[in-house]
Amino acid sequence: MQIPQTGGTGDAGASISSCPGVVFLAPRELYRLDLKPGDKLPVETRRGAVEVKVRADSDVPVGMVFMPFCYAEAAANLLTNPALDPTGKIPEFKFCAARV
């Protein structure tokens, strides 16, 4: 999963059952998972889980999930590590394994 970060971090291991955020998957992945745009999809990492609406995006490679950081309600920070750049103190551009 690819998540660009610009905000604070959430509590590790927290879970949100439903939120208005969105994840983007390759159209082929939606077909493989028998999903349609707008369907809810659970996204889980070792740090947490969220359930978000799914959208098709042909720019997202097959096998990858993209989740924008701009939806605070989606709690993307729950899914990644809380690392900050030691000099600038800004969250790093994050990648992590995710299960959908």
Residue pairs with C-beta under 8 A, 6 or more apart in sequence:
1 43
1 45
1 64
1 65
1 66
1 67
1 79
1 80
1 95
1 96
1 97
1 98
2 64
2 65
2 66
2 67
2 94
2 95
3 66
3 67
3 68
3 69
3 76
3 79
3 80
3 94
3 95
3 96
4 68
4 69
4 93
4 94
5 69
5 76
5 77
5 80
5 91
5 92
5 93
5 94
6 69
6 90
6 91
7 69
7 72
7 77
7 91
8 77
8 91
9 77
9 82
9 91
10 48
10 75
10 77
10 78
11 48
11 78
12 47
12 48
12 78
12 82
13 47
13 48
14 48
14 75
14 78
15 48
15 49
15 50
15 78
16 48
16 49
16 50
16 51
16 74
16 75
16 78
17 51
18 40
18 51
19 50
19 51
19 52
19 71
19 73
19 74
19 75
20 52
20 53
20 71
20 73
20 74
21 50
21 52
21 53
21 67
21 68
21 71
21 73
21 74
21 75
21 76
22 52
22 53
22 54
22 55
22 67
22 68
22 71
22 74
23 41
23 43
23 52
23 53
23 54
23 55
23 65
23 66
23 67
23 100
24 54
24 55
24 56
24 57
24 60
24 65
24 66
24 67
25 33
25 35
25 41
25 54
25 55
25 56
25 57
25 60
25 64
25 65
25 66
25 100
26 56
26 57
26 58
26 60
26 61
26 62
26 63
26 64
27 56
27 57
27 58
28 62
29 60
29 62
29 63
30 36
30 37
30 54
30 56
33 41
33 100
35 41
35 54
37 53
37 54
37 55
37 56
38 53
38 54
38 55
39 53
39 54
40 51
40 52
40 53
40 54
41 51
41 52
41 53
41 54
41 100
42 49
42 50
42 51
42 100
43 49
43 50
43 51
43 52
43 65
43 67
43 79
43 98
43 99
43 100
44 79
44 98
44 99
44 100
45 79
45 80
45 96
45 97
45 98
45 99
46 96
46 97
47 78
47 79
47 80
47 81
47 96
48 75
48 78
48 79
49 78
49 79
50 74
50 75
50 76
50 78
50 79
52 67
52 74
57 66
60 66
65 98
65 100
67 74
67 76
67 79
68 74
68 76
69 76
69 77
77 91
79 96
79 98
80 94
80 96
81 94
81 96
82 91
83 91
83 92
83 94
84 90
84 91
84 92
85 91
85 92
